[in-house]
C-alpha cells in the first residue's frame, strides 16, 4: 500500500469514527498533496509525499513556537495534535550516530573540503534522508564537520 493510499484509508476511517480533529488534519494533508500534484501536473510518489509532510511539520513547529510565545495554549494543543498525526506518516527517524555516519558518507561522496561545499553535501543528504531526520540538525552537523569545529 502506498503512502497516499494509506492516508486515504485513514481519512475514511476518521470519517467512520467521526473523529473531527483527525479528519480535519488529514484533509489538510490530502489538500496539500493534491495542490502539489495539480501545480506540478504529476502524481506524487511516496518520496514526494514525504517532502509535503515534512514541509507541513515544519509549519506546525513554527506555529507552535509562535502560539506558545503569544500564550495561545488552545492553538498550541491543536497544532501539537496535527504534528503528532502527521509525524506518524514519516519513516522511522535516524539516531544521532546514524545521522553522523550519513553526514560523513555524504561529505566523502561529494568530496567536500570546506564550508563552501555545504550546499552540495546538504543536497546529497536531502535526497537520501528526506523525512527521516530534522534537516536543521543535519545542517548543524555538516557545518561542524566542514569547518572543523
Backbone as a printed PyTorch tensor [residue, N CA C, xyz], in Angstrom:
tensor([[[  0.8490,  -1.1760,   0.0000],
         [  0.0000,   0.0000,   0.0000],
         [  0.8960,   1.2410,   0.0000]],

        [[  0.6280,   2.1370,  -0.9280],
         [  1.4130,   3.3610,  -0.9860],
         [  1.0020,   4.2950,   0.1550]],

        [[  1.8210,   5.2910,   0.3670],
         [  1.5500,   6.2540,   1.4290],
         [  0.2550,   7.0200,   1.1460]],

        [[  0.0350,   7.3540,  -0.1080],
         [ -1.1830,   8.0740,  -0.4870],
         [ -2.4240,   7.2270,  -0.2050]],

        [[ -2.3530,   5.9380,  -0.5270],
         [ -3.4780,   5.0460,  -0.2530],
         [ -3.7180,   4.9170,   1.2450]],

        [[ -2.6370,   4.8400,   2.0050],
         [ -2.7600,   4.7360,   3.4650],
         [ -3.4320,   5.9770,   4.0480]],

        [[ -3.0590,   7.1370,   3.5440],
         [ -3.6670,   8.3840,   4.0230],
         [ -5.1540,   8.4040,   3.6800]],

        [[ -5.4900,   8.0060,   2.4580],
         [ -6.9030,   7.9730,   2.0530],
         [ -7.7100,   6.9900,   2.8980]],

        [[ -7.1300,   5.8480,   3.2200],
         [ -7.8130,   4.8840,   4.0910],
         [ -8.0120,   5.4620,   5.4900]],

        [[ -7.0240,   6.1960,   5.9820],
         [ -7.1470,   6.8200,   7.2990],
         [ -8.2140,   7.9150,   7.2970]],

        [[ -8.3640,   8.6200,   6.1790],
         [ -9.4270,   9.6230,   6.0620],
         [-10.7900,   8.9340,   6.1870]],

        [[-10.9470,   7.8150,   5.4770],
         [-12.2120,   7.0760,   5.5420],
         [-12.4800,   6.5600,   6.9560]],

        [[-11.4340,   6.0630,   7.6170],
         [-11.5950,   5.5580,   8.9830],
         [-11.9750,   6.6920,   9.9330]],

        [[-11.3850,   7.8730,   9.7460],
         [-11.7140,   9.0160,  10.5970],
         [-13.1410,   9.4760,  10.3650]],

        [[-13.6010,   9.3680,   9.1180],
         [-14.9940,   9.7270,   8.8230],
         [-15.9540,   8.7710,   9.5140]],

        [[-15.6330,   7.4780,   9.4330],
         [-16.4930,   6.4740,  10.0740],
         [-16.5110,   6.6410,  11.5860]],

        [[-15.3580,   6.9840,  12.1630],
         [-15.2450,   7.1330,  13.6090],
         [-15.7330,   8.5040,  14.0860]],

        [[-16.0540,   9.3730,  13.1430],
         [-16.4920,  10.7360,  13.4610],
         [-15.4550,  11.4770,  14.3110]],

        [[-14.1860,  11.2720,  13.9660],
         [-13.0750,  11.9400,  14.6450],
         [-12.7800,  13.2440,  13.8980]],

        [[-13.4460,  14.3060,  14.3090],
         [-13.3980,  15.5690,  13.5780],
         [-11.9860,  16.1550,  13.5080]],

        [[-11.2600,  16.1210,  14.6170],
         [ -9.9250,  16.7230,  14.6350],
         [ -8.9690,  15.9430,  13.7320]],

        [[ -9.0330,  14.6330,  13.7950],
         [ -8.1920,  13.7930,  12.9380],
         [ -8.5660,  13.9820,  11.4830]],

        [[ -9.8450,  13.9990,  11.1950],
         [-10.3240,  14.1740,   9.8360],
         [ -9.8780,  15.5180,   9.2700]],

        [[ -9.9630,  16.5560,  10.0670],
         [ -9.5410,  17.8810,   9.6160],
         [ -8.0630,  17.9210,   9.2530]],

        [[ -7.2340,  17.3210,  10.0980],
         [ -5.7930,  17.2990,   9.8330],
         [ -5.4730,  16.4840,   8.5820]],

        [[ -6.1560,  15.3570,   8.4240],
         [ -5.9070,  14.5160,   7.2530],
         [ -6.3990,  15.1840,   5.9730]],

        [[ -7.4750,  15.9220,   6.0640],
         [ -7.9590,  16.6430,   4.8840],
         [ -6.9820,  17.7490,   4.4860]],

        [[ -6.3710,  18.4000,   5.4720],
         [ -5.3340,  19.3900,   5.1510],
         [ -4.1780,  18.7260,   4.4020]],

        [[ -3.7990,  17.5410,   4.8520],
         [ -2.7140,  16.8120,   4.2140],
         [ -3.0890,  16.4090,   2.7870]],

        [[ -4.2730,  15.8630,   2.6000],
         [ -4.6720,  15.4530,   1.2470],
         [ -4.7990,  16.6690,   0.3290]],

        [[ -5.2460,  17.7930,   0.8680],
         [ -5.3410,  19.0120,   0.0630],
         [ -3.9490,  19.4890,  -0.3590]],

        [[ -2.9780,  19.4160,   0.5440],
         [ -1.6080,  19.8230,   0.2100],
         [ -1.0160,  18.9060,  -0.8530]],

        [[ -1.2930,  17.6180,  -0.7450],
         [ -0.8000,  16.6530,  -1.7350],
         [ -1.4350,  16.9410,  -3.0960]],

        [[ -2.7560,  17.1190,  -3.1180],
         [ -3.4460,  17.3860,  -4.3840],
         [ -3.0020,  18.7110,  -4.9880]],

        [[ -2.7690,  19.7100,  -4.1590],
         [ -2.3180,  21.0090,  -4.6560],
         [ -0.9730,  20.8810,  -5.3570]],

        [[ -0.0710,  20.1250,  -4.7570],
         [  1.2460,  19.9430,  -5.3810],
         [  1.1340,  19.1300,  -6.6650]],

        [[  0.2460,  18.1350,  -6.6780],
         [  0.0380,  17.3470,  -7.8940],
         [ -0.5040,  18.2210,  -9.0260]],

        [[ -1.4290,  19.1040,  -8.7070],
         [ -2.0040,  19.9910,  -9.7150],
         [ -0.9530,  20.9990, -10.1880]],

        [[ -0.2270,  21.5740,  -9.2590],
         [  0.7910,  22.5700,  -9.6090],
         [  1.8610,  21.9880, -10.5260]],

        [[  2.3150,  20.7860, -10.2140],
         [  3.4060,  20.1750, -10.9700],
         [  2.9170,  19.2460, -12.0720]],

        [[  1.6100,  19.0020, -12.1310],
         [  0.9830,  18.1340, -13.1370],
         [  1.5940,  16.7340, -13.1450]],

        [[  1.7870,  16.1770, -11.9600],
         [  2.3070,  14.8190, -11.8100],
         [  1.5530,  14.1220, -10.6820]],

        [[  1.6890,  12.8120, -10.6410],
         [  1.1790,  12.0460,  -9.4990],
         [  2.3560,  11.8490,  -8.5510]],

        [[  2.1980,  12.2450,  -7.3070],
         [  3.2960,  12.1900,  -6.3480],
         [  3.5610,  10.7600,  -5.8980]],

        [[  4.8410,  10.4310,  -5.7990],
         [  5.2390,   9.1400,  -5.2370],
         [  5.4420,   9.3150,  -3.7370]],

        [[  5.8250,   8.2450,  -3.0520],
         [  5.9820,   8.3010,  -1.5950],
         [  7.0160,   9.3280,  -1.1590]],

        [[  8.1240,   9.4310,  -1.8910],
         [  9.1770,  10.3810,  -1.5200],
         [  8.6730,  11.8180,  -1.6030]],

        [[  7.9070,  12.1250,  -2.6320],
         [  7.3630,  13.4720,  -2.7820],
         [  6.3160,  13.7650,  -1.7110]],

        [[  5.5290,  12.7620,  -1.3560],
         [  4.5270,  12.9420,  -0.2960],
         [  5.2260,  13.1750,   1.0350]],

        [[  6.3310,  12.4860,   1.2570],
         [  7.0960,  12.6890,   2.4880],
         [  7.6210,  14.1170,   2.5450]],

        [[  8.0350,  14.6660,   1.4140],
         [  8.5160,  16.0550,   1.4170],
         [  7.3710,  17.0230,   1.7230]],

        [[  6.1510,  16.7150,   1.2480],
         [  4.9860,  17.5430,   1.5680],
         [  4.7130,  17.4840,   3.0720]],

        [[  4.7590,  16.2830,   3.6310],
         [  4.5290,  16.1090,   5.0650],
         [  5.6100,  16.8280,   5.8640]],

        [[  6.8510,  16.7130,   5.4040],
         [  7.9690,  17.3700,   6.0870],
         [  7.7640,  18.8860,   6.1300]],

        [[  7.3020,  19.4690,   5.0210],
         [  7.0480,  20.9030,   4.9720],
         [  5.9210,  21.2770,   5.9350]],

        [[  4.8820,  20.4410,   5.9860],
         [  3.7740,  20.7030,   6.8960],
         [  4.2170,  20.6100,   8.3530]],

        [[  5.1060,  19.6610,   8.6520],
         [  5.6200,  19.5310,  10.0160],
         [  6.4130,  20.7670,  10.4190]],

        [[  7.2110,  21.2790,   9.4970],
         [  7.9870,  22.4890,   9.7840],
         [  7.0480,  23.6580,  10.0760]],

        [[  5.9770,  23.7650,   9.2980],
         [  4.9920,  24.8200,   9.5340],
         [  4.3550,  24.6670,  10.9120]],

        [[  4.0500,  23.4380,  11.2940],
         [  3.4380,  23.1960,  12.6050],
         [  4.3970,  23.5740,  13.7300]],

        [[  5.6660,  23.2180,  13.5870],
         [  6.6570,  23.5580,  14.6260],
         [  6.7720,  25.0740,  14.7800]],

        [[  6.8170,  25.7790,  13.6590],
         [  6.8970,  27.2420,  13.7050],
         [  5.6470,  27.8320,  14.3590]],

        [[  4.4870,  27.2930,  14.0130],
         [  3.2310,  27.7900,  14.5890],
         [  3.1750,  27.5440,  16.0900]],

        [[  3.6190,  26.3620,  16.5050],
         [  3.6160,  26.0420,  17.9340],
         [  4.4770,  27.0380,  18.7020]],

        [[  5.6530,  27.3440,  18.1660],
         [  6.5450,  28.3010,  18.8450],
         [  5.8930,  29.6790,  18.9360]],

        [[  5.2630,  30.1150,  17.8510],
         [  4.6410,  31.4420,  17.8560],
         [  3.4170,  31.4950,  18.7680]],

        [[  2.5990,  30.4420,  18.7350],
         [  1.4140,  30.4240,  19.5840],
         [  1.7930,  30.3390,  21.0570]],

        [[  2.8250,  29.5770,  21.3710],
         [  3.2760,  29.4700,  22.7570],
         [  3.7880,  30.8200,  23.2470]],

        [[  4.4880,  31.5270,  22.3910],
         [  5.0080,  32.8410,  22.7510],
         [  3.8680,  33.8310,  23.0010]],

        [[  2.7730,  33.6520,  22.2570],
         [  1.6250,  34.5380,  22.4080],
         [  0.6860,  34.0960,  23.5220]],

        [[  0.9660,  32.9230,  24.1230],
         [  0.1370,  32.4350,  25.2120],
         [ -1.1690,  31.7980,  24.7590]],

        [[ -1.2340,  31.3450,  23.5130],
         [ -2.4460,  30.7210,  22.9750],
         [ -2.3380,  29.2090,  23.0820]],

        [[ -2.5530,  28.7060,  24.2920],
         [ -2.4040,  27.2790,  24.5440],
         [ -3.4160,  26.4280,  23.7880]],

        [[ -4.6030,  26.9580,  23.5070],
         [ -5.5870,  26.2120,  22.7390],
         [ -5.0680,  25.9140,  21.3300]],

        [[ -4.4220,  26.9040,  20.7160],
         [ -3.8680,  26.7080,  19.3750],
         [ -2.6120,  25.8440,  19.4120]],

        [[ -1.8540,  25.9490,  20.5010],
         [ -0.6790,  25.0910,  20.6610],
         [ -1.1110,  23.6360,  20.7080]],

        [[ -2.1790,  23.3550,  21.4510],
         [ -2.6810,  21.9790,  21.5530],
         [ -3.1410,  21.4550,  20.1970]],

        [[ -3.8450,  22.2830,  19.4310],
         [ -4.3360,  21.8640,  18.1210],
         [ -3.1700,  21.5780,  17.1670]],

        [[ -2.1880,  22.4550,  17.1570],
         [ -1.0300,  22.2680,  16.2760],
         [ -0.1970,  21.0600,  16.7150]],

        [[ -0.0870,  20.8330,  18.0100],
         [  0.6650,  19.6840,  18.5180],
         [ -0.0190,  18.3860,  18.1060]],

        [[ -1.3480,  18.3750,  18.1500],
         [ -2.0880,  17.1950,  17.7070],
         [ -1.7860,  16.9060,  16.2360]],

        [[ -1.8550,  17.9420,  15.3960],
         [ -1.5760,  17.7600,  13.9740],
         [ -0.1320,  17.3280,  13.7450]],

        [[  0.7860,  17.8670,  14.5250],
         [  2.2020,  17.4990,  14.4100],
         [  2.3880,  16.0100,  14.6760]],

        [[  1.7690,  15.5130,  15.7370],
         [  1.8790,  14.0820,  16.0660],
         [  1.2300,  13.2120,  14.9930]],

        [[  0.0770,  13.6340,  14.5150],
         [ -0.6330,  12.8720,  13.4960],
         [  0.1820,  12.7820,  12.2080]],

        [[  0.7160,  13.8980,  11.7540],
         [  1.4940,  13.9150,  10.5180],
         [  2.8100,  13.1560,  10.6700]],

        [[  3.4060,  13.2090,  11.8500],
         [  4.6710,  12.5150,  12.0940],
         [  4.5330,  11.0100,  11.9390]],

        [[  3.3410,  10.5020,  12.1500],
         [  3.1110,   9.0590,  12.0430],
         [  3.2860,   8.5530,  10.6090]],

        [[  3.2160,   9.4350,   9.6380],
         [  3.3490,   9.0250,   8.2350],
         [  4.7910,   9.0470,   7.7370]],

        [[  5.6950,   9.5260,   8.5620],
         [  7.0950,   9.5670,   8.1580],
         [  7.7900,   8.2580,   8.5010]],

        [[  8.8430,   7.9200,   7.7640],
         [  9.6210,   6.7280,   8.1130],
         [ 10.3170,   6.9190,   9.4550]],

        [[ 10.8110,   5.8400,  10.0240],
         [ 11.4870,   5.9010,  11.3220],
         [ 12.6690,   6.8720,  11.2700]],

        [[ 12.8330,   7.6400,  12.3210],
         [ 13.9100,   8.6200,  12.3870],
         [ 15.2580,   7.9470,  12.5910]],

        [[ 16.2910,   8.6270,  12.1340],
         [ 17.6540,   8.1320,  12.3330],
         [ 18.1500,   8.5160,  13.7210]],

        [[ 18.9950,   7.6800,  14.2750],
         [ 19.6270,   8.0300,  15.5450],
         [ 20.7450,   9.0280,  15.2600]],

        [[ 21.2790,   9.6160,  16.3080],
         [ 22.3580,  10.5910,  16.1640],
         [ 23.5780,   9.9630,  15.5060]],

        [[ 23.8890,   8.7200,  15.8860],
         [ 25.0480,   8.0340,  15.3070],
         [ 24.8330,   7.7550,  13.8270]],

        [[ 23.6190,   7.3270,  13.4590],
         [ 23.3180,   7.0520,  12.0540],
         [ 23.3710,   8.3330,  11.2240]],

        [[ 22.9060,   9.4300,  11.8020],
         [ 22.9650,  10.7100,  11.1110],
         [ 24.4090,  11.1450,  10.9080]],

        [[ 25.2300,  10.9950,  11.9330],
         [ 26.6440,  11.3700,  11.8140],
         [ 27.3320,  10.5390,  10.7340]],

        [[ 26.9960,   9.2520,  10.6590],
         [ 27.5750,   8.3860,   9.6310],
         [ 27.1000,   8.8150,   8.2410]],

        [[ 25.8420,   9.1740,   8.1070],
         [ 25.3040,   9.6180,   6.8170],
         [ 25.9570,  10.9320,   6.3840]],

        [[ 26.1950,  11.8230,   7.3360],
         [ 26.8630,  13.0930,   7.0320],
         [ 28.2860,  12.8300,   6.5550]],

        [[ 29.0070,  11.9630,   7.2580],
         [ 30.3770,  11.6400,   6.8630],
         [ 30.4080,  11.0180,   5.4690]],

        [[ 29.4610,  10.1480,   5.1780],
         [ 29.3820,   9.4970,   3.8690],
         [ 29.0980,  10.5290,   2.7820]],

        [[ 28.1720,  11.4540,   3.0490],
         [ 27.8260,  12.4810,   2.0610],
         [ 29.0030,  13.4120,   1.8000]],

        [[ 29.7570,  13.7330,   2.8400],
         [ 30.9350,  14.5780,   2.6710],
         [ 31.9650,  13.8650,   1.8030]],

        [[ 32.1450,  12.5680,   2.0360],
         [ 33.0900,  11.7910,   1.2350],
         [ 32.6190,  11.6760,  -0.2200]],

        [[ 31.3230,  11.4330,  -0.4290],
         [ 30.7860,  11.2760,  -1.7800],
         [ 30.9150,  12.5590,  -2.5980]],

        [[ 30.7120,  13.7040,  -1.9660],
         [ 30.7600,  14.9760,  -2.6810],
         [ 32.1590,  15.5780,  -2.6980]],

        [[ 33.1020,  14.9360,  -2.0140],
         [ 34.4820,  15.4320,  -1.9160],
         [ 34.5120,  16.8630,  -1.3880]],

        [[ 33.6710,  17.1270,  -0.4100],
         [ 33.5880,  18.4580,   0.1880],
         [ 34.8270,  18.7320,   1.0230]],

        [[ 35.3270,  19.9540,   0.9160],
         [ 36.5540,  20.3070,   1.6410],
         [ 36.3800,  21.4650,   2.6130]],

        [[ 35.3350,  22.2350,   2.4520],
         [ 35.1520,  23.3850,   3.3430],
         [ 33.7200,  23.8580,   3.3600]],

        [[ 33.4760,  24.9410,   4.0850],
         [ 32.1150,  25.4620,   4.2280],
         [ 31.4510,  25.8350,   2.9050]],

        [[ 32.2420,  26.1380,   1.8930],
         [ 31.6820,  26.4770,   0.5880],
         [ 30.9950,  25.3090,  -0.0910]],

        [[ 31.2990,  24.0980,   0.3290],
         [ 30.7020,  22.8960,  -0.2540],
         [ 29.4810,  22.4120,   0.5170]],

        [[ 29.0200,  23.1830,   1.4710],
         [ 27.9100,  22.7600,   2.3210],
         [ 26.6440,  22.4960,   1.5040]],

        [[ 26.3840,  23.2920,   0.4850],
         [ 25.1900,  23.1090,  -0.3460],
         [ 25.1810,  21.7660,  -1.0490]],

        [[ 26.3480,  21.3480,  -1.5650],
         [ 26.4310,  20.0480,  -2.2510],
         [ 26.1520,  18.9150,  -1.2760]],

        [[ 26.7080,  19.0140,  -0.0710],
         [ 26.5270,  17.9640,   0.9290],
         [ 25.0660,  17.9010,   1.3680]],

        [[ 24.4580,  19.0570,   1.5910],
         [ 23.0550,  19.0820,   2.0230],
         [ 22.1340,  18.5400,   0.9330]],

        [[ 22.4300,  18.8290,  -0.3200],
         [ 21.6170,  18.2920,  -1.4230],
         [ 21.7190,  16.7730,  -1.4580]],

        [[ 22.9070,  16.2580,  -1.2240],
         [ 23.1080,  14.8090,  -1.1950],
         [ 22.3250,  14.1890,  -0.0350]],

        [[ 22.3750,  14.8260,   1.1160],
         [ 21.6550,  14.3190,   2.2960],
         [ 20.1480,  14.4010,   2.1100]],

        [[ 19.6920,  15.4870,   1.5210],
         [ 18.2560,  15.7180,   1.3780],
         [ 17.5980,  14.6050,   0.5610]],

        [[ 18.2990,  14.1180,  -0.4670],
         [ 17.7040,  13.0750,  -1.2970],
         [ 17.5900,  11.7530,  -0.5490]],

        [[ 18.5450,  11.4530,   0.3070],
         [ 18.5330,  10.1670,   0.9890],
         [ 17.8350,  10.1460,   2.3400]],

        [[ 17.7330,  11.3070,   2.9640],
         [ 17.2210,  11.3320,   4.3390],
         [ 15.9100,  12.0890,   4.5020]],

        [[ 15.2740,  12.4390,   3.4140],
         [ 14.0400,  13.2280,   3.4970],
         [ 13.0190,  12.5450,   4.4000]],

        [[ 12.5500,  13.2770,   5.3810],
         [ 11.5300,  12.7730,   6.2800],
         [ 12.0460,  11.9130,   7.4150]],

        [[ 13.3020,  11.5260,   7.3570],
         [ 13.8400,  10.6400,   8.3890],
         [ 14.6570,  11.3930,   9.4300]],

        [[ 14.9420,  12.6700,   9.1660],
         [ 15.7660,  13.4430,  10.0760],
         [ 15.4020,  14.9180,   9.9550]],

        [[ 15.5820,  15.6370,  11.0380],
         [ 15.3910,  17.0770,  11.0280],
         [ 16.5760,  17.6790,  10.2660]],

        [[ 16.3010,  18.3120,   9.1340],
         [ 17.3830,  18.7970,   8.2800],
         [ 18.1910,  19.9210,   8.9390]],

        [[ 17.6150,  20.6150,   9.9090],
         [ 18.3900,  21.6410,  10.6120],
         [ 19.4780,  20.9850,  11.4620]],

        [[ 19.1720,  19.8220,  12.0170],
         [ 20.1800,  19.0740,  12.7740],
         [ 21.2690,  18.5620,  11.8390]],

        [[ 20.8660,  18.0710,  10.6770],
         [ 21.8340,  17.6060,   9.6790],
         [ 22.7200,  18.7650,   9.2340]],

        [[ 22.1240,  19.9150,   9.0240],
         [ 22.8820,  21.1010,   8.6120],
         [ 23.9080,  21.4910,   9.6720]],

        [[ 23.5060,  21.4100,  10.9290],
         [ 24.4240,  21.7450,  12.0180],
         [ 25.6140,  20.7920,  12.0250]],

        [[ 25.3570,  19.4930,  11.8310],
         [ 26.4420,  18.5100,  11.8070],
         [ 27.3650,  18.7060,  10.6060]],

        [[ 26.7860,  18.9910,   9.4550],
         [ 27.5970,  19.2210,   8.2470],
         [ 28.4890,  20.4230,   8.4510]],

        [[ 27.9150,  21.4910,   8.9720],
         [ 28.6900,  22.7230,   9.1990],
         [ 29.8310,  22.4590,  10.1880]],

        [[ 29.5430,  21.7000,  11.2460],
         [ 30.5770,  21.4050,  12.2370],
         [ 31.7040,  20.5940,  11.6230]],

        [[ 31.3750,  19.6110,  10.7860],
         [ 32.4150,  18.7730,  10.1930],
         [ 33.2040,  19.5100,   9.1290]],

        [[ 32.5410,  20.3650,   8.3600],
         [ 33.2480,  21.0900,   7.2870],
         [ 34.1210,  22.2210,   7.8190]],

        [[ 33.7470,  22.7970,   8.9470],
         [ 34.5600,  23.8730,   9.4980],
         [ 35.5720,  23.3630,  10.5140]],

        [[ 35.4360,  22.1010,  10.8740],
         [ 36.3850,  21.5040,  11.8170],
         [ 36.1470,  21.8980,  13.2540]],

        [[ 34.9280,  22.3620,  13.5470],
         [ 34.5890,  22.7820,  14.9160],
         [ 34.1560,  21.5950,  15.7280]]])
